[in-house]
Amino acid sequence: MTVNVQEINRQVRDLRAGLGPLYTEMERVIVGQRMMLDRLLTGLLTGGHILLEGVPGLAKTLAVRTLAQGLRLNFSRIQFTPDLLPADVIGTQIYNPRSGDFSIKKGPVFANLVLADEINRAPAKVQSALLEAMQEKQVTIGDTSYPLEQPFLVLATQNPIEQEGTYPLPEAQVDRFMLKLKLTYPSKDDELTILNRMAAVEPDLRVEAVLGPAELAELRQALDGIYVDDKIKRYIVDVVHATRTPAEYGLDIAPYVQYGASPRATIFLTRAARGQAFLEGRGYVTPQDVKSIGPDVLRHRVSVTYEAEAEDVTPEALLQRIFDHLKVP
């Protein structure tokens, strides 16, 4: 089958231009976090859930809320607390004593965009209530499963686990997130801009909705058409396998790796690389797309050993060694 990359390029450039108004609206509120905005849109375009980690005050919640306001989609926010129950997330059955029947009260997870705020402040029982919704795009209440309206995306924020009152997320749930972003403090210039823009008692945070479900479906369809060469696919597979069996690739990091990335990482890395190419206005994926977004896809899927923790070796450092060592096609 012959692939017309030039035609794909033209279509992607035309559709990518349609994201300009959304960037403009979001940057009216969010200052100096262009990478975070790019990753949020990558998740939106590829249907991949996103986990944002950072200390309080880095605009994690504000960024997600601003994205939701820029879209003509249903949005709900769940504030995770230690006393939250699974029924508070997915909904429950309510008994009517007059009729003797049960009615269903759907929870806040029934929305297009769900902000799970400070997700790691609730126990694992509550966090696992999201698993079925994130993976199967449905929720089971009682004996009945209810499909979730599409598009459906979970954007979760969490505080670093060193902070008081936090719980580590279960590995099975973490693996459902396509991207994990680690946010850092803004630069001095950006912080001055934040001060000038946000220091008012009632700052103007209004955002106009510029994108709807139909436009989003068209963008997602175009994303599936972005060309990925077989050499790039093999490179992605090599990257993921190097996290599991580094010795086969001549890497001496095996004592630091407890377990590597799952096959889901291979799928997500390909989808995320397509999203990266789309945001750059290209109809094909390059190795640089894989290298630039790879750490965000893989950092939460590589578990390090106690030896690595003792020597302060992070998953990001191991991934950097893998990307530096592997031959680029």
Secondary structure, DSSP 8 states (H G I E B T S, - for coil): ----HHHHHHHHHHHHHTTHHHHHHHHTT--S-HHHHHHHHHHHHHT-EEEEE--TTSSHHHHHHHHHHTBTS-EEEEE--TT--HHHHHEEEEEETTTTEEEEEE-TTSSSEEEEETGGGS-HHHHGGGHHHHHHSEEEETTEEEE--SS-EEEEEE--TTSTT-----HHHHTTEEEEEE-----HHHHHHHHHHH-SSS--------B-HHHHHHHHHHHHTSB--HHHHHHHHHHHHHHH-GGGGT---GGGEEE---HHHHHHHHHHHHHHHHHTT-SB--HHHHHHHHHHHHTTT-EE-HHHHHTT--HHHHHHHHHHHS---
